[in-house]
């Protein structure tokens, strides 16, 4: 008894085609892994209340750029100050209502062994009114209303003493607060112009010593002028 040859050929042809198709469909290119980020570290700066976004780039071993799928870790010490979320290759960064420096560690899901650190700093917003100061600018004791100097020693040469800092009146200027000296001074650059507003009640010992003032107008509210407050300002006339 003989089977029709066309039936056998049809079965084999069909099976062969099926096997080839199945094999082709299961072959997928190997996924690439991140080997490096575009930068060794990243930095973000903003002011309190401002949302910042940061886009990261990363590359595979062959140099091709990858579509990143980022993950973020915030060390416990910085969690009270910053919130960072990731979506794709973008980080969204928000402060938690405080001016602070913090950081987070970022990796891509394709290779968690490759990480990069992001340094974050949120500062207090700076007022355009020179008589309104912030703690980002000034070293200020809120409990005693005492101005102790600049936060940044690399100071401007024209200085306006603020009436308020963070909404609290400034009443006193501390000893040595704006003293210029090659030996332990509080300012790097000699002050050439100074405005002291009404509301200031006292200046401390040597508070403005060694600067380069040529004139100064004292407010009527000033009741106590510390010794040597303006000593060493050799061009001071009045």
Phi and psi in degrees as GROMACS dihedral restraints (atoms count N, CA, C in turn):
[ dihedral_restraints ]
;  ai    aj    ak    al  type     phi  dphi    fc
    3     4     5     6     1  -115.3    20    10
    4     5     6     7     1   136.0    20    10
    6     7     8     9     1   -84.4    20    10
    7     8     9    10     1   147.2    20    10
    9    10    11    12     1   -61.7    20    10
   10    11    12    13     1   129.6    20    10
   12    13    14    15     1   -63.6    20    10
   13    14    15    16     1   -33.3    20    10
   15    16    17    18     1   -65.5    20    10
   16    17    18    19     1   -27.9    20    10
   18    19    20    21     1   -69.3    20    10
   19    20    21    22     1   -42.7    20    10
   21    22    23    24     1   -65.6    20    10
   22    23    24    25     1   -46.7    20    10
   24    25    26    27     1   -60.1    20    10
   25    26    27    28     1   -37.6    20    10
   27    28    29    30     1   -67.3    20    10
   28    29    30    31     1   -41.3    20    10
   30    31    32    33     1   -64.8    20    10
   31    32    33    34     1   -48.2    20    10
   33    34    35    36     1   -63.4    20    10
   34    35    36    37     1   -40.4    20    10
   36    37    38    39     1   -64.2    20    10
   37    38    39    40     1   -42.0    20    10
   39    40    41    42     1   -65.4    20    10
   40    41    42    43     1   -44.7    20    10
   42    43    44    45     1   -63.3    20    10
   43    44    45    46     1   -41.9    20    10
   45    46    47    48     1   -63.1    20    10
   46    47    48    49     1   -44.7    20    10
   48    49    50    51     1   -62.7    20    10
   49    50    51    52     1   -41.0    20    10
   51    52    53    54     1   -63.4    20    10
   52    53    54    55     1   -43.0    20    10
   54    55    56    57     1   -64.3    20    10
   55    56    57    58     1   -42.4    20    10
   57    58    59    60     1   -63.9    20    10
   58    59    60    61     1   -42.4    20    10
   60    61    62    63     1   -65.2    20    10
   61    62    63    64     1   -43.3    20    10
   63    64    65    66     1   -63.0    20    10
   64    65    66    67     1   -42.7    20    10
   66    67    68    69     1   -63.6    20    10
   67    68    69    70     1   -39.8    20    10
   69    70    71    72     1   -66.6    20    10
   70    71    72    73     1   -39.8    20    10
   72    73    74    75     1   -70.2    20    10
   73    74    75    76     1   -26.0    20    10
   75    76    77    78     1   -86.5    20    10
   76    77    78    79     1    -9.9    20    10
   78    79    80    81     1   -83.2    20    10
   79    80    81    82     1   120.3    20    10
   81    82    83    84     1  -128.1    20    10
   82    83    84    85     1   145.1    20    10
   84    85    86    87     1   -65.9    20    10
   85    86    87    88     1   145.4    20    10
   87    88    89    90     1   -64.8    20    10
   88    89    90    91     1   135.0    20    10
   90    91    92    93     1   -73.0    20    10
   91    92    93    94     1   143.2    20    10
   93    94    95    96     1   -89.0    20    10
   94    95    96    97     1   149.6    20    10
   96    97    98    99     1  -112.6    20    10
   97    98    99   100     1   150.5    20    10
   99   100   101   102     1   -69.3    20    10
  100   101   102   103     1   131.4    20    10
  102   103   104   105     1  -113.6    20    10
  103   104   105   106     1   -21.3    20    10
  105   106   107   108     1  -162.0    20    10
  106   107   108   109     1   150.4    20    10
  108   109   110   111     1   -87.3    20    10
  109   110   111   112     1   161.3    20    10
  111   112   113   114     1   -64.9    20    10
  112   113   114   115     1   -29.7    20    10
  114   115   116   117     1  -122.3    20    10
  115   116   117   118     1   152.0    20    10
  117   118   119   120     1   -73.9    20    10
  118   119   120   121     1   -26.9    20    10
  120   121   122   123     1  -158.9    20    10
  121   122   123   124     1   160.8    20    10
  123   124   125   126     1  -124.4    20    10
  124   125   126   127     1   153.5    20    10
  126   127   128   129     1  -132.9    20    10
  127   128   129   130     1   140.1    20    10
  129   130   131   132     1  -132.5    20    10
  130   131   132   133     1   132.0    20    10
  132   133   134   135     1  -125.9    20    10
  133   134   135   136     1   143.0    20    10
  135   136   137   138     1  -159.2    20    10
  136   137   138   139     1  -178.5    20    10
  138   139   140   141     1  -110.4    20    10
  139   140   141   142     1   156.6    20    10
  141   142   143   144     1   -56.8    20    10
  142   143   144   145     1   131.7    20    10
  144   145   146   147     1    93.8    20    10
  145   146   147   148     1    -3.9    20    10
  147   148   149   150     1  -101.6    20    10
  148   149   150   151     1   133.1    20    10
  150   151   152   153     1   -90.8    20    10
  151   152   153   154     1   133.1    20    10
  153   154   155   156     1  -117.1    20    10
  154   155   156   157     1   150.1    20    10
  156   157   158   159     1  -125.1    20    10
  157   158   159   160     1   142.7    20    10
  159   160   161   162     1  -134.8    20    10
  160   161   162   163     1   125.4    20    10
  162   163   164   165     1  -101.2    20    10
  163   164   165   166     1   126.4    20    10
  165   166   167   168     1  -105.1    20    10
  166   167   168   169     1   150.6    20    10
  168   169   170   171     1  -122.9    20    10
  169   170   171   172     1   146.5    20    10
  171   172   173   174     1  -144.9    20    10
  172   173   174   175     1   160.1    20    10
  174   175   176   177     1  -133.7    20    10
  175   176   177   178     1   149.6    20    10
  177   178   179   180     1   -84.1    20    10
  178   179   180   181     1   177.0    20    10
  180   181   182   183     1   -62.0    20    10
  181   182   183   184     1   -32.8    20    10
  183   184   185   186     1   -82.9    20    10
  184   185   186   187     1     4.1    20    10
  186   187   188   189     1    91.3    20    10
  187   188   189   190     1    -4.6    20    10
  189   190   191   192     1   -76.5    20    10
  190   191   192   193     1   144.4    20    10
  192   193   194   195     1   -80.5    20    10
  193   194   195   196     1   140.5    20    10
  195   196   197   198     1  -104.6    20    10
  196   197   198   199     1   155.7    20    10
  198   199   200   201     1   -85.7    20    10
  199   200   201   202     1   103.9    20    10
  201   202   203   204     1   -76.7    20    10
  202   203   204   205     1   149.7    20    10
  204   205   206   207     1  -130.2    20    10
  205   206   207   208     1    90.7    20    10
  207   208   209   210     1   -81.5    20    10
  208   209   210   211     1   154.4    20    10
  210   211   212   213     1  -128.3    20    10
  211   212   213   214     1   149.7    20    10
  213   214   215   216     1  -126.2    20    10
  214   215   216   217     1   139.0    20    10
  216   217   218   219     1  -124.1    20    10
  217   218   219   220     1   125.3    20    10
  219   220   221   222     1  -105.5    20    10
  220   221   222   223     1   116.7    20    10
  222   223   224   225     1   -56.5    20    10
  223   224   225   226     1   147.8    20    10
  225   226   227   228     1   -54.5    20    10
  226   227   228   229     1   -36.5    20    10
  228   229   230   231     1   -64.1    20    10
  229   230   231   232     1   -20.4    20    10
  231   232   233   234     1  -108.9    20    10
  232   233   234   235     1    -4.2    20    10
  234   235   236   237     1   -60.4    20    10
  235   236   237   238     1   -33.1    20    10
  237   238   239   240     1   -69.4    20    10
  238   239   240   241     1   -10.7    20    10
  240   241   242   243     1  -114.1    20    10
  241   242   243   244     1   -19.8    20    10
  243   244   245   246     1  -147.2    20    10
  244   245   246   247     1   149.5    20    10
  246   247   248   249     1  -126.0    20    10
  247   248   249   250     1   127.4    20    10
  249   250   251   252     1  -129.8    20    10
  250   251   252   253     1   127.4    20    10
  252   253   254   255     1  -122.4    20    10
  253   254   255   256     1   154.0    20    10
  255   256   257   258     1  -122.8    20    10
  256   257   258   259     1   141.3    20    10
  258   259   260   261     1  -145.5    20    10
  259   260   261   262     1   113.0    20    10
  261   262   263   264     1    64.7    20    10
  262   263   264   265     1  -124.5    20    10
  264   265   266   267     1  -102.0    20    10
  265   266   267   268     1    15.4    20    10
  267   268   269   270     1  -117.1    20    10
  268   269   270   271     1   136.7    20    10
  270   271   272   273     1  -105.6    20    10
  271   272   273   274     1   137.2    20    10
  273   274   275   276     1  -110.9    20    10
  274   275   276   277     1   124.7    20    10
  276   277   278   279     1  -122.6    20    10
  277   278   279   280     1   128.0    20    10
  279   280   281   282     1  -132.5    20    10
  280   281   282   283     1   143.5    20    10
  282   283   284   285     1   -81.7    20    10
  283   284   285   286     1   170.5    20    10
  285   286   287   288     1  -114.4    20    10
  286   287   288   289     1    37.1    20    10
  288   289   290   291     1    87.8    20    10
  289   290   291   292     1    10.0    20    10
  291   292   293   294     1  -131.3    20    10
  292   293   294   295     1   144.0    20    10
  294   295   296   297     1   -79.0    20    10
  295   296   297   298     1   119.1    20    10
  297   298   299   300     1  -162.4    20    10
  298   299   300   301     1   155.5    20    10
  300   301   302   303     1   -99.7    20    10
  301   302   303   304     1   134.7    20    10
  303   304   305   306     1  -148.9    20    10
  304   305   306   307     1  -173.9    20    10
  306   307   308   309     1  -160.7    20    10
  307   308   309   310     1   164.8    20    10
  309   310   311   312     1  -144.3    20    10
  310   311   312   313     1   163.5    20    10
  312   313   314   315     1  -115.9    20    10
  313   314   315   316     1   132.1    20    10
  315   316   317   318     1  -121.8    20    10
  316   317   318   319     1   140.0    20    10
  318   319   320   321     1  -138.1    20    10
  319   320   321   322     1   165.2    20    10
  321   322   323   324     1  -101.4    20    10
  322   323   324   325     1   144.5    20    10
  324   325   326   327     1   -63.6    20    10
  325   326   327   328     1   -21.5    20    10
  327   328   329   330     1   -72.2    20    10
  328   329   330   331     1   -23.5    20    10
  330   331   332   333     1  -158.6    20    10
  331   332   333   334     1    95.4    20    10
  333   334   335   336     1   -74.3    20    10
  334   335   336   337     1    -8.3    20    10
  336   337   338   339     1   -78.9    20    10
  337   338   339   340     1   -17.5    20    10
  339   340   341   342     1   -98.3    20    10
  340   341   342   343     1   115.8    20    10
  342   343   344   345     1  -126.5    20    10
  343   344   345   346     1   163.4    20    10
  345   346   347   348     1  -142.4    20    10
  346   347   348   349     1   147.6    20    10
  348   349   350   351     1  -102.4    20    10
  349   350   351   352     1   137.4    20    10
  351   352   353   354     1  -113.9    20    10
  352   353   354   355     1   120.2    20    10
  354   355   356   357     1   -94.5    20    10
  355   356   357   358     1   131.2    20    10
  357   358   359   360     1  -127.1    20    10
  358   359   360   361     1   135.1    20    10
  360   361   362   363     1  -139.0    20    10
  361   362   363   364     1   122.8    20    10
  363   364   365   366     1  -110.5    20    10
  364   365   366   367     1   129.1    20    10
  366   367   368   369     1  -112.0    20    10
  367   368   369   370     1   159.8    20    10
  369   370   371   372     1   -66.7    20    10
  370   371   372   373     1   141.4    20    10
  372   373   374   375     1   -64.2    20    10
  373   374   375   376     1   141.7    20    10
  375   376   377   378     1   -93.6    20    10
  376   377   378   379     1   126.6    20    10
  378   379   380   381     1   -74.6    20    10
  379   380   381   382     1   146.7    20    10
  381   382   383   384     1   -77.5    20    10
  382   383   384   385     1   -15.8    20    10
  384   385   386   387     1   -82.7    20    10
  385   386   387   388     1   116.8    20    10
  387   388   389   390     1   -64.9    20    10
  388   389   390   391     1   -18.2    20    10
  390   391   392   393     1   -88.6    20    10
  391   392   393   394     1    -0.4    20    10
  393   394   395   396     1  -112.6    20    10
  394   395   396   397     1   113.0    20    10
  396   397   398   399     1  -107.6    20    10
  397   398   399   400     1   167.7    20    10
  399   400   401   402     1  -130.4    20    10
  400   401   402   403     1   163.2    20    10
  402   403   404   405     1   -69.1    20    10
  403   404   405   406     1   -14.5    20    10
  405   406   407   408     1   -71.4    20    10
  406   407   408   409     1   -25.4    20    10
  408   409   410   411     1   -97.3    20    10
  409   410   411   412     1   -38.1    20    10
  411   412   413   414     1  -120.5    20    10
  412   413   414   415     1   146.2    20    10
  414   415   416   417     1   -89.8    20    10
  415   416   417   418     1   107.6    20    10
  417   418   419   420     1  -136.2    20    10
  418   419   420   421     1   132.4    20    10
  420   421   422   423     1   -96.0    20    10
  421   422   423   424     1   106.4    20    10
  423   424   425   426     1   -66.2    20    10
  424   425   426   427     1   -32.1    20    10
  426   427   428   429     1   -71.8    20    10
  427   428   429   430     1   -27.9    20    10
  429   430   431   432     1  -113.5    20    10
  430   431   432   433     1     1.7    20    10
  432   433   434   435     1    58.9    20    10
  433   434   435   436     1    34.5    20    10
  435   436   437   438     1  -109.8    20    10
  436   437   438   439     1   125.3    20    10
  438   439   440   441     1   -86.4    20    10
  439   440   441   442     1   123.6    20    10
  441   442   443   444     1  -105.3    20    10
  442   443   444   445     1    -1.2    20    10
  444   445   446   447     1   130.2    20    10
  445   446   447   448     1  -164.3    20    10
  447   448   449   450     1   -83.7    20    10
  448   449   450   451     1   154.1    20    10
  450   451   452   453     1   -74.4    20    10
  451   452   453   454     1   -41.0    20    10
  453   454   455   456     1  -100.5    20    10
  454   455   456   457     1   119.7    20    10
  456   457   458   459     1   -67.4    20    10
  457   458   459   460     1   -21.5    20    10
  459   460   461   462     1   -81.4    20    10
  460   461   462   463     1    77.1    20    10
  462   463   464   465     1   -85.3    20    10
  463   464   465   466     1   160.0    20    10
  465   466   467   468     1   -72.1    20    10
  466   467   468   469     1   160.1    20    10
  468   469   470   471     1   -89.4    20    10
  469   470   471   472     1   -19.7    20    10
  471   472   473   474     1  -107.4    20    10
  472   473   474   475     1   119.2    20    10
  474   475   476   477     1  -122.4    20    10
  475   476   477   478     1   131.4    20    10
  477   478   479   480     1  -113.5    20    10
  478   479   480   481     1   116.4    20    10
  480   481   482   483     1   -71.4    20    10
  481   482   483   484     1   127.8    20    10
  483   484   485   486     1   -72.8    20    10
  484   485   486   487     1   150.9    20    10
  486   487   488   489     1   -78.6    20    10
  487   488   489   490     1   -35.5    20    10
  489   490   491   492     1  -135.9    20    10
  490   491   492   493     1   152.5    20    10
  492   493   494   495     1  -132.5    20    10
  493   494   495   496     1   120.8    20    10
  495   496   497   498     1    53.2    20    10
  496   497   498   499     1    36.5    20    10
  498   499   500   501     1    81.7    20    10
  499   500   501   502     1     0.4    20    10
  501   502   503   504     1  -104.8    20    10
  502   503   504   505     1   131.7    20    10
  504   505   506   507     1   -62.9    20    10
  505   506   507   508     1   141.6    20    10
  507   508   509   510     1   -93.7    20    10
  508   509   510   511     1   121.5    20    10
  510   511   512   513     1  -117.1    20    10
  511   512   513   514     1   -25.4    20    10
  513   514   515   516     1  -133.3    20    10
  514   515   516   517     1   146.2    20    10
  516   517   518   519     1  -112.3    20    10
  517   518   519   520     1   122.6    20    10
  519   520   521   522     1   -70.9    20    10
  520   521   522   523     1   162.0    20    10
  522   523   524   525     1   -61.7    20    10
  523   524   525   526     1   141.8    20    10
  525   526   527   528     1    63.0    20    10
  526   527   528   529     1     7.6    20    10
  528   529   530   531     1   -54.5    20    10
  529   530   531   532     1   -40.6    20    10
  531   532   533   534     1  -127.3    20    10
  532   533   534   535     1    31.3    20    10
  534   535   536   537     1   -72.7    20    10
  535   536   537   538     1   132.7    20    10
  537   538   539   540     1  -102.3    20    10
  538   539   540   541     1   129.6    20    10
  540   541   542   543     1  -162.4    20    10
  541   542   543   544     1   146.2    20    10
  543   544   545   546     1   -72.3    20    10
  544   545   546   547     1   -11.4    20    10
  546   547   548   549     1  -123.8    20    10
  547   548   549   550     1    86.6    20    10
  549   550   551   552     1    80.3    20    10
  550   551   552   553     1    27.5    20    10
  552   553   554   555     1   -72.3    20    10
  553   554   555   556     1   163.0    20    10
  555   556   557   558     1   -94.2    20    10
  556   557   558   559     1   -15.5    20    10
  558   559   560   561     1  -122.2    20    10
  559   560   561   562     1   148.0    20    10
  561   562   563   564     1   -87.1    20    10
  562   563   564   565     1   -35.0    20    10
  564   565   566   567     1  -112.3    20    10
  565   566   567   568     1   134.4    20    10
  567   568   569   570     1   -62.6    20    10
  568   569   570   571     1   133.7    20    10
  570   571   572   573     1   -79.4    20    10
  571   572   573   574     1   128.2    20    10
  573   574   575   576     1  -106.2    20    10
  574   575   576   577     1   -20.7    20    10
  576   577   578   579     1  -142.2    20    10
  577   578   579   580     1   133.7    20    10
  579   580   581   582     1  -137.0    20    10
  580   581   582   583     1   132.8    20    10
  582   583   584   585     1  -119.5    20    10
  583   584   585   586     1   120.8    20    10
  585   586   587   588     1  -111.7    20    10
  586   587   588   589     1   117.6    20    10
  588   589   590   591     1   -82.4    20    10
  589   590   591   592     1   166.5    20    10
  591   592   593   594     1   -62.4    20    10
  592   593   594   595     1   142.6    20    10
  594   595   596   597     1   115.1    20    10
  595   596   597   598     1   -24.2    20    10
  597   598   599   600     1   -75.1    20    10
  598   599   600   601     1   126.4    20    10
  600   601   602   603     1  -103.3    20    10
  601   602   603   604     1   -25.3    20    10
  603   604   605   606     1  -154.8    20    10
  604   605   606   607     1   152.1    20    10
  606   607   608   609     1  -120.4    20    10
  607   608   609   610     1   144.6    20    10
  609   610   611   612     1   -87.0    20    10
  610   611   612   613     1   173.5    20    10
  612   613   614   615     1   -57.4    20    10
  613   614   615   616     1   127.7    20    10
  615   616   617   618     1    56.5    20    10
  616   617   618   619     1    31.0    20    10
  618   619   620   621     1   -63.1    20    10
  619   620   621   622     1   -31.8    20    10
  621   622   623   624     1  -126.7    20    10
  622   623   624   625     1    23.0    20    10
  624   625   626   627     1   -62.4    20    10
  625   626   627   628     1   143.4    20    10
  627   628   629   630     1    80.2    20    10
  628   629   630   631     1     9.2    20    10
  630   631   632   633     1   -88.1    20    10
  631   632   633   634     1  -165.0    20    10
  633   634   635   636     1  -126.2    20    10
  634   635   636   637     1    46.7    20    10
  636   637   638   639     1   -80.5    20    10
  637   638   639   640     1   141.6    20    10
  639   640   641   642     1  -107.3    20    10
  640   641   642   643     1   -20.7    20    10
  642   643   644   645     1  -156.0    20    10
  643   644   645   646     1   156.3    20    10
  645   646   647   648     1  -152.3    20    10
  646   647   648   649     1   135.7    20    10
  648   649   650   651     1  -110.8    20    10
  649   650   651   652     1   120.7    20    10
  651   652   653   654     1   -90.3    20    10
  652   653   654   655     1   140.5    20    10
  654   655   656   657     1   -72.8    20    10
  655   656   657   658     1   153.6    20    10
  657   658   659   660     1   -65.8    20    10
  658   659   660   661     1   -23.3    20    10
  660   661   662   663     1   -74.3    20    10
  661   662   663   664     1   -13.0    20    10
  663   664   665   666     1   -72.6    20    10
  664   665   666   667     1   120.7    20    10
  666   667   668   669     1  -114.5    20    10
  667   668   669   670     1   -13.1    20    10
  669   670   671   672     1  -141.1    20    10
  670   671   672   673     1   117.2    20    10
  672   673   674   675     1  -108.2    20    10
  673   674   675   676     1   114.5    20    10
  675   676   677   678     1   -65.8    20    10
  676   677   678   679     1   151.7    20    10
  678   679   680   681     1   -59.3    20    10
  679   680   681   682     1   140.7    20    10
  681   682   683   684     1    56.6    20    10
  682   683   684   685     1    26.7    20    10
  684   685   686   687     1   -55.9    20    10
  685   686   687   688     1   -39.5    20    10
  687   688   689   690     1  -120.1    20    10
  688   689   690   691     1    21.1    20    10
  690   691   692   693     1   -63.7    20    10
  691   692   693   694     1   141.1    20    10
  693   694   695   696     1    88.6    20    10
  694   695   696   697     1    -5.3    20    10
  696   697   698   699     1   -84.1    20    10
  697   698   699   700     1    84.1    20    10
  699   700   701   702     1   -67.5    20    10
  700   701   702   703     1   -17.6    20    10
  702   703   704   705     1   -95.8    20    10
  703   704   705   706     1     3.5    20    10
  705   706   707   708     1   -70.9    20    10
  706   707   708   709     1   124.3    20    10
  708   709   710   711     1  -107.8    20    10
  709   710   711   712     1   -36.6    20    10
